[in-house]
């Protein structure tokens, strides 16, 4: 399955393209995003490109991965959002995640992209729950998770990031017929 394009009222969630590299790097290296995600000092264009390739590759292999988030009104790429299911023994399941340009924070874009990602995940994966893995100090992402209906269920160290514990947020599948 090719990675689809998902549209919301204000956003287009689309596969990353090579020409997104510079813009994606700019978003990840803003002070706010760097602090929230612990982006390492010296994070370069090659690493940004590697992440974009990983998201596209994960989708090709597992039908999970994140999209580039484009603002429909401007055509500008403003971040990423979608699903994530790495090969890690301690990973809780399919994760919903989002990262947006701080210039777009506080406008509901993360919630809108997160909601579209949740709907897509439940429609295309036979799972009973989704997760979000968030550093406790990232109150903005915790607020988005809460708005999406996630509840914090655990705090623990995850193997890929032993420096600090993460909160594990869970969202059960809504009752009703599966797609």
ABEGO torsion letter per residue (X at the ends): XBBBBBBBAABBBBBBBAAAAAAAAAAAABAAAAAAAGBBBGBBAAAAAAAAAAAAAAAAAAGBEBBBBBBAAAGBBAEBBEBBBBBBAABAEBBBBBBBBAAABGAGAAAAAAAAAAAAAAAABBBABBBBBBBAABAAAAAAAAAAGBBBABBBBBAABAABBBBBBBBBBBBEBBX
